Amino acid sequence: MPGDFYLDPQELGKLANAFGTRAYDLASAVEGFRRRTGAEQVHDGFGFLTESDEVTSAYIELAEGMVDSLGNLARHFDEVSQALKDNAKNSEESDDFLAGLFKGGKT
């Protein structure tokens, strides 16, 4: 019948773990990027010449924006992971409940 589908809680759990891993990896990479692109490191790279102030400020702003955006993405991946884990748990509990009903009404 069109529209019918089955959620495999184990596969959903694997997908949740994949999102969790990506969230952790991305958060770690963002933290490393943040440490390497802080204002002090940027000033060391561009120097303190008057002509470089505009470039330095623009680069710092860009780096901060990237850290914020990618940090938000990592948090979103983590939230997706948790939602998938919750869904997998709920699906497994529902399957167990239905299986109990079919085995003689145990709930």
C-alpha positions in Angstrom: 0.0 0.0 0.0 1.5 3.4 -0.9 2.5 5.5 2.0 3.2 2.6 4.4 6.7 2.5 5.8 8.6 1.0 8.7 11.2 2.7 10.9 14.0 0.4 11.9 15.1 1.7 15.3 18.6 0.3 14.9 19.1 2.1 11.6 17.6 5.3 13.1 20.1 4.9 16.0 23.0 4.6 13.5 21.9 7.7 11.7 21.6 9.5 15.1 25.2 8.4 15.9 26.4 9.7 12.6 24.9 13.1 13.2 26.4 13.0 16.7 29.8 12.2 15.4 29.6 15.0 12.8 28.5 17.4 15.4 31.5 16.6 17.6 33.9 16.7 14.7 32.6 20.0 13.5 32.6 21.5 16.9 36.2 20.4 17.4 37.2 21.9 14.0 35.5 25.1 14.8 37.2 25.4 18.1 40.6 24.9 16.4 39.7 27.5 13.8 38.7 29.9 16.5 42.0 29.5 18.3 44.0 30.1 15.1 41.9 33.1 13.9 41.5 35.1 17.0 42.2 38.8 16.9 45.7 38.4 18.3 46.7 35.8 15.8 45.2 37.9 12.9 47.2 41.0 14.1 50.3 38.8 14.2 49.6 37.7 10.6 48.8 41.0 9.1 51.0 43.2 11.3 50.1 46.5 12.9 50.6 48.8 9.9 48.0 51.5 9.6 47.2 50.3 6.0 46.3 46.8 7.3 43.7 47.9 9.9 40.9 47.7 7.4 41.9 44.3 6.1 42.6 43.0 9.7 39.2 44.2 10.9 37.4 42.6 7.9 39.2 39.3 8.4 38.5 39.2 12.1 34.8 39.9 11.4 34.7 37.2 8.8 36.4 34.7 11.1 34.0 35.5 13.9 31.0 35.1 11.6 32.3 31.7 10.4 32.9 30.5 14.0 29.3 31.6 15.0 27.7 30.0 11.9 29.6 26.8 12.0 29.1 26.5 15.8 25.4 26.9 15.3 25.5 24.1 12.6 27.4 21.8 15.0 24.7 22.5 17.7 22.0 21.8 15.2 23.6 18.5 14.2 23.7 17.6 17.9 20.0 18.4 18.2 19.2 16.3 15.2 21.2 13.5 16.7 19.2 13.7 19.9 15.9 13.9 18.1 16.7 10.8 16.1 17.8 8.9 19.2 14.5 9.9 20.9 12.6 8.8 17.8 14.5 5.5 17.7 13.7 4.8 21.4 10.0 5.7 20.9 9.8 3.4 17.8 11.4 0.5 19.6 9.1 0.9 22.6 6.1 1.0 20.2 7.3 -2.1 18.4 7.8 -3.9 21.7 4.3 -2.9 22.9 2.7 -4.1 19.7 4.7 -7.3 19.8 3.4 -7.9 23.3 -0.1 -7.4 22.2 0.3 -10.0 19.4 1.9 -12.5 21.8 -1.1 -12.6 24.1 -2.0 -9.2 25.3 1.0 -8.4 27.5 1.5 -4.7 27.7 
